């Protein structure tokens, strides 16, 4: 007997929009690193969706192409599924869930405060917290205060796991609960022993 296995799109839809996509449900965004792939910026700009660049001011074309972007996702529109299809397993960025009243500008303002950090020698460095490979290593080491500073108005940060078959869902305030939940895609590509 064959077990039902949802498609990647069905699984991501259930994970990112568990309450559906309505005016009063949490909004979902992709926080994307333009430097990861030259297809990212054109996909964002052609989406006709709400988006913003985390960098301020007039950017050169090369810096604009490599910048981090925040893109509102809508499960009813094709660009969302095009993004999933092209980005899955490529570490293009992470997903952000925010309460419905939080605006794109509020999220941008918060995430812009995280773009630069100072190392122990006082050197200013770019902090690519939106890279899932960075987020997966950094977030579990955070104190409650550091965690609050990373999340700001966001309620969840969601990163692909390194295996390309799972998501790691980080709640803003675990409130004594688990600091992360791993959700595996029950795909036909995974061996039965992993599912």
C-alpha positions in Angstrom: 0.0 0.0 0.0 1.4 3.4 -1.0 1.4 6.1 1.7 0.2 9.6 0.6 3.1 12.0 0.3 2.4 15.7 -0.2 4.2 17.6 -2.9 6.8 20.2 -1.8 4.2 22.9 -2.5 1.5 21.3 -0.4 3.9 20.7 2.5 5.3 24.3 2.4 1.7 25.7 2.2 0.7 23.7 5.3 3.9 24.7 7.2 3.9 28.4 6.3 0.2 29.1 6.3 -1.3 26.7 8.8 -4.3 29.0 9.4 -4.7 29.9 5.7 -3.9 33.2 4.2 -6.5 35.8 5.3 -6.3 39.5 6.3 -6.2 38.6 10.0 -3.7 35.6 9.8 0.1 36.0 10.2 1.9 37.3 7.1 4.8 35.3 5.6 7.8 36.8 4.0 11.0 35.5 2.4 14.1 37.2 3.6 16.4 36.6 0.6 20.1 37.0 0.1 20.6 38.4 -3.4 24.2 37.3 -3.4 23.3 33.6 -3.4 21.9 33.5 -7.0 21.6 36.0 -9.9 17.9 34.9 -10.3 16.8 36.3 -6.9 16.6 40.1 -7.7 14.8 39.7 -11.0 12.3 37.2 -9.4 11.6 39.7 -6.6 11.3 42.7 -8.9 9.0 40.8 -11.4 6.8 39.4 -8.7 4.5 42.5 -8.5 4.4 41.8 -4.7 5.3 44.0 -1.8 9.1 43.9 -1.2 11.9 46.0 0.0 15.7 46.0 0.0 17.3 46.0 3.4 20.0 48.3 2.1 19.3 52.1 2.0 20.0 54.7 -0.6 20.8 54.5 -4.3 22.6 51.2 -5.0 24.9 50.3 -7.8 23.5 47.5 -10.0 26.0 45.0 -8.6 25.2 45.9 -5.0 21.5 45.9 -5.7 21.8 42.4 -7.2 23.7 41.2 -4.1 21.5 42.9 -1.4 19.2 41.3 1.1 15.5 41.6 0.2 12.3 41.1 2.2 9.4 39.8 -0.1 5.8 39.3 1.0 4.7 35.8 0.1 1.1 35.0 -1.0 0.1 31.3 -1.5 -2.5 32.4 -4.0 0.1 33.9 -6.5 2.4 32.1 -8.8 5.6 34.0 -7.9 5.5 32.3 -4.4 5.6 28.8 -5.9 8.2 29.9 -8.5 10.4 31.1 -5.6 10.0 27.8 -3.8 10.7 25.8 -6.9 13.9 27.7 -7.7 15.2 28.2 -4.1 14.5 25.0 -2.3 17.7 23.5 -1.1 19.8 26.4 -2.3 20.1 28.4 1.0 18.6 31.6 -0.7 17.4 32.9 2.7 14.9 32.2 5.4 11.2 32.7 6.0 9.7 35.2 8.4 6.2 35.0 10.0 4.8 38.2 11.5 1.5 39.1 13.1 -1.0 40.6 10.6 -0.7 44.2 11.9 3.1 44.3 11.4 4.0 46.1 8.2 6.7 45.4 5.7 8.3 48.8 6.7 8.4 47.8 10.4 10.1 44.5 9.6 12.6 46.2 7.3 13.4 48.8 9.9 14.0 46.0 12.4 16.1 43.7 10.2 18.2 46.7 9.0 19.5 47.0 12.6 21.0 43.5 12.4 23.0 44.0 9.2 26.2 45.1 10.9 28.1 43.7 13.9 31.3 44.5 15.5 33.9 41.8 16.2 36.0 41.7 19.4 38.7 43.8 17.7 36.2 46.6 16.9 36.0 45.8 13.2 32.6 46.4 11.5 31.3 43.2 9.8 28.3 42.3 7.7 26.0 39.9 9.5 24.2 37.6 7.1 21.7 36.3 9.7 19.2 35.7 6.9 21.4 32.9 5.4 19.9 29.7 6.8 23.4 28.2 7.3 24.2 31.1 9.6 20.8 31.2 11.3 20.9 27.5 12.1 24.3 27.9 13.9 23.7 31.3 15.5 20.2 31.2 16.9 20.6 28.2 19.2 23.5 30.0 20.9 21.5 33.2 21.7 20.5 34.3 25.2 16.9 35.4 25.6 17.9 39.0 25.1 19.9 38.2 21.9 17.0 36.2 20.7 14.5 39.0 21.3 16.9 41.4 19.4 17.0 39.1 16.4 13.3 38.5 16.2 12.0 42.0 16.9 8.4 42.1 15.7 8.6 38.7 13.9 6.9 35.7 15.5 8.8 33.0 13.7 12.0 32.6 11.7 12.0 29.5 9.5 15.1 28.0 7.9 15.8 25.1 5.6 17.7 22.3 7.3 21.0 21.4 5.7 19.6 18.2 4.3 17.1 20.0 1.9 14.2 17.9 3.3 13.3 19.7 6.4 12.4 23.1 7.9 13.5 24.3 11.3 10.9 26.6 12.8 12.2 29.0 15.5 9.5 30.7 17.6 10.3 34.2 18.8 9.6 33.4 22.4 9.6 29.7 23.2 8.2 30.6 26.7 9.6 27.5 28.3 8.8 25.3 25.3 11.2 24.1 22.6 13.4 26.7 21.0 12.9 25.0 17.6 10.7 22.5 15.8 11.9 20.4 12.9 9.4 19.6 10.2 10.4 17.0 7.7 8.9 16.9 4.2 7.5 13.4 3.8 8.6 13.1 0.2 9.2 10.0 -1.8 12.9 11.1 -2.0 13.5 10.3 1.7 14.2 6.7 2.8 11.4 5.2 4.9 13.8 5.1 7.9 14.1 8.9 8.0 10.4 9.7 7.7 
